Amino acid sequence: MSDPDGAPPQRSPREGTSLEAGRLEGGRLDGDDWSSPVVGVLGGLGPAATAVFLDVLIRATSAGSDQEHLDLLVSQHSTTPDRTAGILDPDAADPGPVIARDARMLERAGASLLVLPCNTAHHYALQVESAVTIPLLSIVKTTAEVAVATAGDAPVAVFATEGNIHARVYQDEIERAGGTPWTPDQALQDDVSRLIYEQVKAGKPVDLTLFESCLDRALAQGAGTVVLGCTELSVAYDQHDYRGDPRMVDSLTELARITVREGGKELTPAFR
């Protein structure tokens, strides 16, 4: 009941409750309440891509109830400095230490496995891995391996940010997987960048005619498959019903698949 002045009663956590234990331990989750592994999501890079990743992850997990899904801790750090600017512009803010600090925060909170649903940010993966003692699943490695297997003897086209291309994030991983990377000429790269920055990141409708044109040009020049190596392109892929299109390997889908498997869950039929 209220006090005589009408103010609501003050409530405090009871001794021995999970809330009190979490407060005393500096915000670390109570292991008795959470399943294992707890997946830490280094999100916000960009925000829409993280939201789609979470949705895809749920759809990819075979679960008959809420409690059968993976437990996640999500850092939606949208103000992280731009990854491409950090690669291309020596005067730009460095996102690497920011992402590494977020990784440490998630580990301290109780995450036992990390995912980073941003391809360009994997240029900074070594900084993240050096900052924590828990594993970081690589969206780039798993996507490159699937793409090389899909392309056969043909090259693997990489659609990504200019920073990603410049840093050879995908080219090196495709070569390690035994494949041949193919990157767009400047005109095609400009169109891919337009889809990423001027449309998806800007919250504007995706020009599907332009998207299709980009795919057609890469395949016409001999690519065996096209890697959607930017998660903003994954947003377009997911929201416009491209799932299952044999022309593309979608990085966000591949990250969801490996997250489900590493989390000890089964994939739904649509994602097997």
Disulfide bonds with the S-S distance in Angstrom:
none
